[in-house]
């Protein structure tokens, strides 16, 4: 297993602790102190001191022994699954999901609450606060063991202030101080990132991409976005807003987009557009003028169910899948990744139609196919992938070996530091 290298200089003790945690996280069967020293380059004494602190803080636990020839058996160390927890919140126009995760990123419990498009930001913050407190209480988790709360929300956002900046599909959200509002309401340290990026992190931690270091996660919900992973880490861009792919043109003769172009991947794959096409074909009732996202979502579910036995309904989805495949191939070519993972709130309803077309396109049209196959993978985390990823944001800040996330206290781009 390839691991990160530590240093024996005392002034970077926090970095070394993160190195040890990261190594243990990537070894679900456990690692001995001797193996940790070999993997990280730290001295045996440094490893012993760090692991003692981590054991005291219940971040790791002793889990059996490993025979060591004639010597004393080596004690294996693993993450302490129930030592600490994280709360993840996914804010989508159609649904808001709140999940409680254990220290390895598995969901302990989850609940859905008010959709963002049907309420004001302050009302949604109250609903998130109540949902998070309810999950902690109902599971019997000590609130003091919660490391923090992560939020996955539609972009764009300002990473310095934690302000959500007028997301296109939430027109009433005008510069919402979401991170600060949630921190003030819950008292938890809060981390904020885009929904697609959080989804990519979830796949990296617990999903279909745990063995991959370079992939794209395509988030499909009320809107579309891309989470980009290179070298095993999220690619955020200069303002952490990378992945805004909605206006990538995939069909010059496709549906009109609000940007003035035709055939943007965002509109070509949106539930609202597909429901409209189905209504125009007489396959569904026409949505009410200015239909809310929840009405569109219900009609979209009917369209997906009908596609299982109706060729005309299936053709609408297949046309959308072909457009998405063109966009996915373009992104795969740009980044030279080995896989594209598809997931999000609507994915489970369309995967049966979409995935075969996506696999065929990526295998036969990407430039990298001459060197390595580019695989289309289905998310294994279901519609809650955004909430799981939001919780993993908290864990990532706790485990990360990147200097930018080794926090000694609050800083400008975070309301409060995750311990």
Beta strands, then each sheet from edge to edge (+ up, - down):
strand 1: 31-32
strand 2: 60-66
strand 3: 74-79
strand 4: 85-91
strand 5: 96-102
strand 6: 107-113
strand 7: 146-153
strand 8: 157-158
strand 9: 163-164
strand 10: 190-194
strand 11: 215-220
strand 12: 224-230
strand 13: 233-234
strand 14: 339-343
strand 15: 375-378
sheet 1: 1+ 3- 2+
sheet 2: 6+ 5- 4+ 7+ 10+
sheet 3: 8+ 9-
sheet 4: 13+ 12- 11+ 14+ 15+
end
